[in-house]
């Protein structure tokens, strides 16, 4: 299972962005600290994105950007960035949905 697996990385970086700890609830609605630049409002979907990249700066911005982008647009983005991979976990209807890019499983510890 990906959710509780260890990563095996060499000369790579990992970054995770999401709203597990950094959010605010206003009038019964949860808003992430990650702001959608199109609306100027914190994200309301419950999503965590783990990005792998060749350096920490790329992993960090990629994790944040893919928190805002749709899954389809996130995949399109990383296809143009060699040496990157994504794992997205999203809470929907009290269930966790996991999606990973094709190369993510290559970094899971065997």
Secondary structure, 3 states (H helix, E strand, C coil): CHHHCCECCCCCEEEEEECCCCEEEECCEEEECCEECCCCEECCCEEEEEEEECCHHHHHHHHHHHHHCCHHHHHHHHHCCCCCEEEEEEEECCEEEEEECCCHHHHECC
